[in-house]
Amino acid sequence: MKKSHFLCLLITCFLFSACKKSNSTVEIKYEVTVSAPAAFTAQYTLNNSSYNTEAVTGLTWQKIISAFPVESGGAPTVVKLVLYPPASWAGTANSATVTLKILKNGTEISQVSDVINASHISLGVYTIASF
């Protein structure tokens, strides 16, 4: 009987150690490049939690955050970057070429290049990735 309790305890400890969370983080870098400066708005999110919003007024913008990687068997980590043109572009022919990138530990995992204009005011241009 004591052997079976010991065996159960050993198996339980093994299972809990296999599910242990990693303390190491990954670096997520969001990058925006535009061909013409304007008052763009960038929104970025991790796992579709609340969006963080920042102004993009120059030709380049970047934001670096840290995230815990997904444990095996869990839902993937989802990262998204959205760029919106200025509201003042509504009804105008203003446009700019934009490139949005998401990097994980320095390796590009998602990228999109597009021409952004007044038609993107409500939905923006975005790129999304998971790992």
Secondary structure, DSSP 8 states (H G I E B T S, - for coil): -HHHHHHHHHHHHHHHHHT------EEEEEEEEESS---EEEEEEETT-S-EEEEE-SSEEEEEEEE----TTS---EEEEEEE--GGGTTS--EEEEEEEEEETTEEEEEEEEEEEGGGTTT-EEEEEE-
